[in-house]
Structure formats: structure tokens, C-alpha cells
Amino acid sequence: MEYKNAFWFSSGMGTVGIVQAMDERKAIHYFIGIAQGLHEPIDINNIMNIGALFPNELGALLFKNAPTRAIKAPKNSADTL
């Protein structure tokens, strides 16, 4: 998975992230999860690897016309160890 974009929301349980990612076949997928909020690239990577799938139809609406993020996340969790 390759990171494309992310949105962050504050909640009573902590920071919630929705991550847009592209797989090897160039298909876009969306994931949602709780972030620690200490290091954004690691949070993005964790959500892509262990987050829950977010519905593609809702993700496409949410990320439509969103500005491109400058941060680059690691390609897989082994890169963060």
C-alpha cells in the first residue's frame, strides 16, 4: 500500500484518522483507526496496516477535491521498526 492522503479528527477516545491508500494494482482504498498522535508517518502506517476498512463510496466523497498532503508515510510497518 502506498499512502496518498489523510484526515484527522479529535474524539473523546483520541485522534481518529482516515487514510487514503493505493494498492499495487492502483486501486484506491480507505482505512480508519485511532492514532497515538505522536508521529504522523507512524500513525498513517499503523492505520493502513491494522485499521478498519472505510467504505470506498464515503472515502471518495470525503477526499474529493482535498489538497494533497506533503507528508510521506513509510511503505510498510517494517520501515518503522
C-alpha positions as CSV (number, residue, x, y, z in Angstrom):
1,M,0.0,0.0,0.0
2,E,1.1,3.5,-0.8
3,Y,-0.1,6.4,1.3
4,K,-1.9,9.1,-0.7
5,N,-3.7,11.4,1.9
6,A,-5.1,11.5,5.4
7,F,-7.7,13.4,7.5
8,W,-7.5,13.7,11.3
9,F,-10.4,14.2,13.7
10,S,-10.4,14.7,17.5
11,S,-12.6,12.5,19.6
12,G,-13.1,11.6,23.3
13,M,-11.0,8.4,22.7
14,G,-8.1,10.3,21.0
15,T,-7.2,11.2,17.4
16,V,-9.1,9.3,14.6
17,G,-7.5,9.1,11.2
18,I,-8.9,8.2,7.8
19,V,-6.2,7.3,5.4
20,Q,-6.4,7.1,1.6
21,A,-4.0,4.5,0.1
22,M,-3.3,2.9,-3.3
23,D,-2.6,-0.8,-3.7
24,E,-0.2,-2.4,-6.2
25,R,-3.0,-2.5,-8.8
26,K,-3.5,1.2,-8.5
27,A,-6.9,0.7,-6.7
28,I,-7.8,3.3,-4.0
29,H,-8.8,2.1,-0.5
30,Y,-9.7,3.9,2.7
31,F,-8.9,2.9,6.3
32,I,-10.0,4.3,9.6
33,G,-8.4,3.9,13.0
34,I,-7.2,5.5,16.2
35,A,-3.8,7.3,16.2
36,Q,-1.4,7.8,19.0
37,G,-0.8,11.3,17.8
38,L,3.0,11.3,18.4
39,H,4.4,10.8,14.9
40,E,2.2,11.2,11.9
41,P,4.0,8.8,9.5
42,I,3.8,6.0,12.0
43,D,0.1,6.7,12.7
44,I,-0.6,6.7,9.0
45,N,1.3,3.4,8.6
46,N,-0.5,1.8,11.5
47,I,-3.9,2.8,10.2
48,M,-3.1,1.4,6.7
49,N,-1.9,-1.9,8.2
50,I,-4.2,-2.5,11.1
51,G,-7.1,0.0,10.7
52,A,-10.6,-0.9,9.7
53,L,-11.7,-0.6,6.1
54,F,-13.7,2.6,5.5
55,P,-16.4,2.5,2.8
56,N,-14.9,3.5,-0.6
57,E,-18.0,5.5,-1.6
58,L,-17.7,7.6,1.6
59,G,-14.0,7.9,1.3
60,A,-14.2,9.1,-2.3
61,L,-16.7,11.9,-1.2
62,L,-14.6,12.9,1.8
63,F,-11.3,13.1,-0.1
64,K,-12.8,14.6,-3.3
65,N,-11.0,18.0,-4.0
66,A,-8.9,17.6,-0.9
67,P,-5.5,19.2,-1.0
68,T,-2.5,16.8,-1.5
69,R,-0.6,16.2,1.8
70,A,3.2,16.8,1.8
71,I,4.0,14.1,4.4
72,K,5.2,10.8,3.1
73,A,4.5,7.7,5.2
74,P,6.7,4.6,5.3
75,K,5.6,1.9,2.7
76,N,5.1,-0.8,5.4
77,S,5.4,-1.4,9.1
78,A,8.9,-2.9,8.8
79,D,10.1,0.5,7.8
80,T,9.1,2.0,11.2
81,L,10.9,-0.6,13.4
